Amino acid sequence: MGIVMGPNQYGKAEVRIVSVAKNTERHRIKDLNVSTSLRGDFEQTHLTGDNANVLPTDTQKNTVYAFAKHAPIGEIEDFALRLGHHFVDTQDPVRGARILIDEYAWDRIPVGGTGHDHSFHRTSEEKRTTAVTIDDGKAHVVSGLTDLVVLKSTGSEFWGYPKDEYTTLQETEDRVLATAVTARWRYLRDDLDFGKTFSAVRETLLEAFATTHSYALQQTLYEMGRKVLEEHGDVAEVRLSLPNKHHFTVDLSYCGLDNDNEVFFAADRPYGLIEGMVTRDDVEQAPNAWFSLPEF
Ligand SMILES: O=c1[nH]c(=O)c2[nH]c(=O)[nH]c2[nH]1
């Protein structure tokens, strides 16, 4: 019986970088959390501690900061592609790279009706994300968003489910439907206008949530994914993770009041968690693009 080193990767996780573009008075900021992982010929460091092939994680971190100065960061997908190709192209033992980037959104503080030149505020926890994988000389781009919180105050029903001796849930033809969307989608190309495409896909997700008359969050999930694939030919598949942020109608009979779905208790836990992938049946699968990312 032998013991061998299995698949492995290493890198610097969560390099926090804020860059300020100052070429005009109207500054632009990029606020990122960047993680690098390298894959390749790293058997010896694991087996014997020989680090001849190991580009330090500290150097990887320094590279992230230096690249932010060499050229404007631009779209997170393009920044991740530049970093990933750099590690694979310049270090012989490195055969693959995975660059993860989360981008935090900042808006300009309105002053006298217009956004201030160099003062910003955070208006939501929503993040834009990308996971770029360089594998076998090919680049895969999986982009997405997290914590996009949405709510419908009607247009949502839930009934027709099986009941057993433990069921207490009442069927409803009118409820609040709320979730915090995590979505990831795989692009079929690595040369897109990623900013424009991201905004368009995000808009489609929001429109699908708003306009689907929902009989289940599962149905809403499928519709959101389906519309993204229908409207965006450069997207191969979409993974969605949708926590069901339950809103329970408060029983106001204690003071003799009706409650016609107007006053709710918003529970934070437990929550239903509805997850799934919507895909085309005519595109090549790319398991390495998703490898080691959350399944949904
Ligand atoms: O949209 C829903 N899907 C479920 O699977 C479910 N289960 C539940 O209790 N409420 C809901 N709502």
The ligand as an SDF file (V2000), in Angstrom:
LIG
                    3D

 12 13  0  0  0  0  0  0  0  0999 V2000
  -41.2480   28.3920   -2.1300 O   0  0  0  0  0  0  0  0  0  0  0  0
  -41.2090   27.5380   -1.2150 C   0  0  0  0  0  0  0  0  0  0  0  0
  -40.6210   26.3330   -1.4310 N   0  0  0  0  0  0  0  0  0  0  0  0
  -40.5350   25.3700   -0.4710 C   0  0  0  0  0  0  0  0  0  0  0  0
  -39.9890   24.2680   -0.7030 O   0  0  0  0  0  0  0  0  0  0  0  0
  -41.0970   25.6740    0.7940 C   0  0  0  0  0  0  0  0  0  0  0  0
  -41.1670   24.9770    1.9520 N   0  0  0  0  0  0  0  0  0  0  0  0
  -41.8010   25.7810    2.8570 C   0  0  0  0  0  0  0  0  0  0  0  0
  -42.0360   25.4660    4.0480 O   0  0  0  0  0  0  0  0  0  0  0  0
  -42.1270   26.9700    2.2790 N   0  0  0  0  0  0  0  0  0  0  0  0
  -41.6880   26.9270    0.9970 C   0  0  0  0  0  0  0  0  0  0  0  0
  -41.7420   27.8490   -0.0060 N   0  0  0  0  0  0  0  0  0  0  0  0
  1  2  2  0
  2  3  1  0
  2 12  1  0
  3  4  1  0
  4  5  2  0
  4  6  1  0
  6  7  1  0
  6 11  2  0
  7  8  1  0
  8  9  2  0
  8 10  1  0
 10 11  1  0
 11 12  1  0
M  END
$$$$
